[in-house]
């Protein structure tokens, strides 16, 4: 199973500040690139990885110090408790869709290939992109495009989709692209289409709610001095991570105690977001939009 090199790999592992005897979690296992390097730094410690995509489980690593859990990372706390784990020393999340998922046409994640409108990270999930595009009402569809794709003309796009599906069911990525093509700004074609696909994908996988639940569980489970390392690829994810690390909550409103001290569990290790170098972007184009943030439980 061919997976691309992980983005900002060394920066992520350094950010974890690994204690060889510690308990670590990689909530986005994918091709196992991050996990392999975490394991190299462990001696007596344990790594738990999460991935809900069946393909990722073909990459499971050998050894007693590693366990791959087949679940959405939103259930982090429940599954770790089943393993007898209540506290962890570090958690790494490389968000978004893996390069491998983008490269498999029939998964329907990419605007580059024609494939079935699927976009499910968990292929057993009942909701697919086809359901969203063909069954959502106009207002609901417009809300998805506006909220998760940040598209100002979301109502007009939703109307085009509704009109087209009344003539014929929309089942492939190319069909969807053809329907919205006339609304695409010429110079920003790929960016515009990518936002439509992103919005539908986030809705299909309930990504924002899942991220919210995972982040809150992670903060709760981290030991004092434990690290939270998060790589995000679009502004919605990054805003949530930034709010939590800078302000202590997902809404981004700093709260203070009676004495005026900020109420927050994390302190930022890097005040400025870490981005990929030009060389890293050449090696892996996905690195262009990557933002890495690191914080420590105080």
Secondary structure, 3 states (H helix, E strand, C coil): CCCCCCCCHHHHHHHHCCCCCCEEEECCCCCCHHHHHHHHCCCCCEEEEECCCHHHHHHCCCCCCEEEECCCHHHHHHHHHHCCCCCEEEEEEECCCCHHHHHCHHHCCCCCCCCECCCCCCCCCCCCHHHHHHHCCHHHHHHHHHHHHCCCCHHHHHHHHHHHHHHCCCCEHHHHHHHHHHHCCHHHHHHHHHHHHHHHHHHHHCHHHHHHHHHHHHHHHEEEEEEEEEEECCHHHHHHHHHHHHHCCCCCCCCECCCCCECCCEEECCCCCECCCHHHHHHCHHHHHCEEEEEEEC
